């Protein structure tokens, strides 16, 4: 429980000083002080953490929903989590390329098996009893387009949600990419509509400032009710 305790402690350290801020309502402050959702991502591939299932159990014990983001290269871990009843509330799989050639160039895969493993994970998604998301992180000049090939991959995974999100020029990606690789929201919207038409999904929501469009089978958001 150390990681769980420390993550909540870190959240509260970030909030210190906001309690007396006149622009922050007491209700909003208390909502942030007692988090009910955790995103497990942004620190490398989280499924490589051997005690991930235990950590998800601990968050669930505290009545917190868990969002796990994976690059999809460890399907065996997801199978084990399923068998142990330790799947997250919502599972995101990043599909950042429409085919193996672009995947190798953009993702800089460390082995020859990662694309195969990703497709294995996509085939696993329909069997998992949890909320599933395929996230397409789209980079102008690299992987934006190829709607037919993305549609083929999405048909394998049949996720509850498909998130079409524009690349942001931040972090270590700036060592390989440039600011002009950031796509416009209009181009993300066109991609999402083209993809939706091919696989029978509908636009459920979008945020222009985040350059993201969300697709679902029925155009509804399906929020988590705590």
C-alpha positions as CSV (number, residue, x, y, z in Angstrom):
1,X,0.0,0.0,0.0
2,X,3.1,2.3,0.1
3,X,2.7,3.4,-3.6
4,X,-1.1,4.0,-3.1
5,X,-0.5,6.0,0.1
6,X,2.3,8.0,-1.4
7,X,0.3,8.8,-4.6
8,X,-2.5,10.2,-2.5
9,X,0.0,12.1,-0.3
10,X,1.6,13.5,-3.5
11,X,-1.8,14.7,-4.8
12,X,-2.5,16.5,-1.5
13,X,0.9,18.1,-1.5
14,X,0.1,19.6,-4.9
15,X,-3.2,20.9,-3.5
16,X,-1.7,22.6,-0.5
17,X,-2.4,26.3,-0.6
18,X,-5.6,26.0,-2.6
19,X,-7.9,25.5,0.3
20,X,-7.9,29.2,1.0
21,X,-8.0,30.3,-2.6
22,X,-11.1,32.4,-3.3
23,X,-11.3,30.9,-6.8
24,X,-11.6,27.3,-5.5
25,X,-15.0,26.2,-4.0
26,X,-14.9,24.1,-0.8
27,X,-16.7,21.3,-2.7
28,X,-14.2,21.3,-5.5
29,X,-11.3,21.3,-3.0
30,X,-12.7,18.3,-1.1
31,X,-13.3,16.4,-4.3
32,X,-9.6,16.8,-5.2
33,X,-8.5,16.0,-1.7
34,X,-10.3,12.7,-1.7
35,X,-9.6,11.3,-5.3
36,X,-11.8,8.5,-6.6
37,X,-9.9,7.7,-9.8
38,X,-6.3,6.9,-10.6
39,X,-4.6,6.7,-14.0
40,X,-1.7,4.2,-14.1
41,X,0.4,5.5,-17.0
42,X,3.2,7.9,-18.0
43,X,6.0,6.1,-16.1
44,X,7.1,3.6,-18.7
45,X,5.1,0.5,-19.5
46,X,3.0,-0.2,-16.3
47,X,2.3,-3.9,-17.1
48,X,6.0,-4.6,-16.5
49,X,5.5,-3.8,-12.8
50,X,5.3,-7.2,-11.2
51,X,2.9,-6.2,-8.4
52,X,0.5,-4.2,-10.6
53,X,-2.4,-6.5,-9.8
54,X,-1.8,-6.0,-6.0
55,X,-1.8,-2.2,-6.5
56,X,-5.0,-2.3,-8.5
57,X,-6.6,-4.4,-5.7
58,X,-5.5,-1.8,-3.1
59,X,-7.0,1.1,-5.1
60,X,-10.2,-0.9,-5.5
61,X,-10.3,-1.6,-1.7
62,X,-10.3,2.2,-1.3
63,X,-13.3,2.4,-3.7
64,X,-11.2,4.1,-6.4
65,X,-11.6,3.4,-10.1
66,X,-8.4,2.5,-12.0
67,X,-7.5,3.5,-15.6
68,X,-4.5,1.5,-17.0
69,X,-2.7,2.6,-20.1
70,X,-0.6,0.0,-21.9
71,X,1.3,-0.1,-25.2
72,X,-0.2,-3.6,-25.8
73,X,3.0,-5.5,-25.9
74,X,2.4,-7.7,-22.9
75,X,-0.8,-9.7,-23.6
76,X,0.3,-12.5,-21.2
77,X,0.1,-10.0,-18.3
78,X,-3.4,-9.0,-19.2
79,X,-4.4,-12.7,-19.4
80,X,-3.0,-13.2,-15.9
81,X,-4.8,-10.2,-14.5
82,X,-8.0,-11.4,-16.0
83,X,-7.6,-14.9,-14.5
84,X,-6.8,-13.3,-11.1
85,X,-9.7,-10.9,-11.2
86,X,-7.4,-7.9,-11.2
87,X,-8.3,-6.0,-14.3
88,X,-8.6,-2.3,-14.1
89,X,-11.9,-0.4,-14.3
90,X,-10.9,0.8,-17.7
91,X,-8.1,-0.5,-20.0
92,X,-6.5,1.7,-22.6
93,X,-4.4,0.2,-25.4
94,X,-2.3,2.7,-27.4
95,X,-2.4,1.9,-31.2
96,X,-0.1,4.5,-32.6
97,X,0.4,3.1,-36.1
98,X,-1.8,1.6,-38.8
99,X,0.7,-1.0,-39.9
100,X,4.0,-2.7,-38.9
101,X,6.2,-0.5,-41.1
102,X,5.0,2.8,-39.6
103,X,5.0,1.2,-36.1
104,X,8.7,0.3,-36.4
105,X,9.6,3.8,-37.5
106,X,7.5,5.8,-35.1
107,X,7.5,3.6,-31.9
108,X,11.1,2.6,-32.2
109,X,10.3,-1.0,-31.2
110,X,12.9,-2.8,-29.2
111,X,12.2,-6.3,-30.7
112,X,10.7,-7.8,-33.8
113,X,7.8,-9.2,-31.9
114,X,6.1,-6.1,-30.5
115,X,3.7,-5.5,-33.4
116,X,2.6,-9.2,-33.2
117,X,2.1,-8.8,-29.5
118,X,0.0,-5.7,-30.0
119,X,-2.3,-7.5,-32.4
120,X,-2.5,-10.3,-29.9
121,X,-3.6,-7.8,-27.2
122,X,-6.2,-6.4,-29.6
123,X,-7.7,-9.9,-30.2
124,X,-7.8,-10.3,-26.4
125,X,-9.8,-7.1,-25.7
126,X,-13.3,-8.5,-26.6
127,X,-12.9,-11.3,-24.0
128,X,-12.0,-9.0,-21.1
129,X,-14.8,-8.1,-18.7
130,X,-13.9,-4.5,-18.3
131,X,-14.3,-1.2,-20.1
132,X,-11.8,-1.1,-23.1
133,X,-10.4,1.8,-25.0
134,X,-8.2,1.9,-28.1
135,X,-6.2,5.2,-28.2
136,X,-4.9,6.4,-31.5
137,X,-2.2,9.1,-30.8
138,X,-1.9,10.8,-34.2
139,X,1.2,12.6,-35.4
140,X,1.1,14.8,-38.5
141,X,3.4,13.5,-41.2
142,X,3.8,10.1,-39.5
143,X,0.7,8.2,-38.8
144,X,-2.3,10.4,-39.5
145,X,-4.5,8.9,-42.2
146,X,-4.6,5.2,-43.2
147,X,-8.2,5.0,-41.9
148,X,-8.8,1.7,-43.7
149,X,-5.9,0.1,-41.8
150,X,-6.8,1.6,-38.5
151,X,-10.3,0.4,-39.0
152,X,-9.1,-3.2,-39.5
153,X,-7.2,-3.1,-36.2
154,X,-10.2,-1.6,-34.4
155,X,-12.5,-4.3,-35.7
156,X,-10.2,-6.8,-34.0
157,X,-10.3,-5.1,-30.6
158,X,-14.0,-4.1,-30.7
159,X,-13.5,-1.6,-27.9
160,X,-16.1,0.3,-25.9
161,X,-14.4,3.5,-26.8
162,X,-12.0,4.7,-29.5
163,X,-10.0,7.9,-28.6
164,X,-8.5,9.8,-31.5
165,X,-6.0,12.2,-30.0
166,X,-3.5,14.6,-31.5
167,X,0.2,14.3,-30.6
168,X,1.5,17.0,-28.1
169,X,5.0,18.3,-28.5
170,X,6.2,17.6,-25.0
171,X,8.7,15.4,-23.2
172,X,11.4,13.3,-24.8
173,X,9.4,13.0,-28.0
174,X,10.8,16.5,-28.8
175,X,14.2,14.8,-29.5
176,X,12.7,12.9,-32.4
177,X,9.7,15.0,-33.6
178,X,9.0,18.7,-34.3
179,X,6.3,21.2,-33.4
180,X,4.9,20.9,-36.9
181,X,4.1,17.3,-36.2
182,X,1.3,18.5,-34.0
183,X,-2.0,18.0,-35.9
184,X,-4.9,20.5,-35.9
185,X,-8.1,19.6,-34.3
186,X,-9.8,19.8,-37.6
187,X,-7.6,17.0,-39.0
188,X,-8.3,14.9,-36.0
189,X,-12.0,15.4,-36.4
190,X,-11.8,14.4,-40.1
191,X,-9.8,11.3,-39.2
192,X,-12.3,10.3,-36.5
193,X,-15.3,10.8,-38.8
194,X,-13.7,8.7,-41.5
195,X,-12.8,6.0,-39.0
196,X,-16.3,6.0,-37.5
197,X,-17.9,5.6,-40.9
198,X,-15.8,2.6,-41.6
199,X,-16.5,0.7,-38.4
200,X,-20.0,1.8,-37.5
201,X,-19.1,4.0,-34.5
202,X,-20.3,7.5,-33.8
203,X,-18.7,10.7,-32.3
204,X,-19.6,10.8,-28.6
205,X,-17.6,13.9,-27.5
206,X,-14.7,16.1,-28.5
207,X,-12.4,18.7,-27.0
208,X,-10.8,21.1,-29.4
209,X,-8.3,22.5,-27.0
210,X,-7.0,18.9,-26.3
211,X,-7.4,17.9,-30.0
212,X,-9.3,14.7,-29.1
213,X,-12.4,13.1,-30.5
214,X,-14.1,10.1,-28.7
215,X,-16.0,7.5,-30.6
216,X,-18.5,4.9,-29.2
217,X,-20.8,2.4,-30.9
218,X,-23.9,4.4,-30.0
219,X,-22.6,8.0,-29.6
220,X,-23.1,7.9,-25.8
221,X,-20.4,8.6,-23.2
222,X,-21.2,5.8,-20.7
223,X,-19.8,7.5,-17.6
224,X,-18.6,5.6,-14.6
225,X,-21.0,6.0,-11.7
226,X,-19.2,6.0,-8.3
